[in-house]
């Protein structure tokens, strides 16, 4: 049964041929509204590393993401639930964020990060990276954790298979089909276990890069009357072309009167492409993860501030940016110095800039839809026309 705690309205649709599926909307939750298309910065363990909630809010961020996997392990969902008392408990109070929060179910992290002891129809049993204890996470326990956390939007527990060369080609379709079917069975159990009326539940579409499996997954997932629907299992190892093919195929198939969420994506190019396909919500660790490692995003592409070319550069990261780093007059030379000296102010300032850059992009996207000026958007944002994932991602850098 769909909760009444979340509402979604489409305010404007793009009529330009290239952006025909793009739409401008608004999501309303118990902790406020956020405009769509929306980018949600990732506060994995109820914190945006090195940034205060006030600083994050100042970037224009309206909704953020927490992760149930990490909060289950530390400090524990019940501790967060009880923080501040029965009436005031939950992750909003715990981390002092008064806006909407979405929680990822923890499934992807359990599969990709943990030392898995057993995976079966009941979920995943794994060894905690905190204390080595064995922990079980499945549909019912994921719902229990997310309801205890009290986020505005909870994600169903899904089976997200690895992509790329992680699975031999001869086994890839079989494993993808298994994940799709299991995700649907788990969704049914999540719906049964989810009973918090002030929390919306989103289902997740799987199917890998197999378009027929994506179509089937959409039909099976949308048979459940949920508050929203997500495209999962992309940006987990596929190339840029495969991501685009899957998103452009899948997004328009999802219900037009529900928010559509593309999980874990991504670079500006991917976001613009996905909005053209009809996606409303995005999250990604790139702005903060890469920012902490000296990569700054700009309209024209990414800058590696550790490079010696910036040693004497008096310019800010981007002259027309109104973030604290740029508007505050901090030069590229100074920022490089901070990273080379190991000063924590460097990661803080570049993370703030990167989040603000993503929010400025989303603000411009919404304006382009309202003004029916989609082609001009791509002219204003050269980075939206670049394939960045394969060449500029900082390999091996975790968000933890």
Secondary structure, DSSP 8 states (H G I E B T S, - for coil): ---SS-EEEEEEE--SSTTTT-EEEEEEETTEEEEESEEEEB-TTSSBTTB-HHHHHHTT--EEEEEHHHHHHTT-HHHHHHTT-TTT-SHHHHHT--SEEEEE-SHHHHHHTSEEEEEETTEEEEE-TTT--EEEE-HHHHHHHHHHHT-SEEE--------GGGS-HHHHHHHHHHHHHHHHHHHHHHHHH---TTSEEEEEE--TT-HHHHHHHHHHHTTS--SEEEE-S-SSS--HHHHHHHHHHHGGGS-TTSEEEETT--SHHHHHHHHHTT--EEEESHHHHHHHTTEEEETTEEEETTSGGGTT--S-S-TT--SHHHHTT--HHHHHHHHHTT-HHHHHHHHHHHHHHHHHHHHHHHHHHHHT-HHHHHHH-GGGGS--HHHHS-TT----
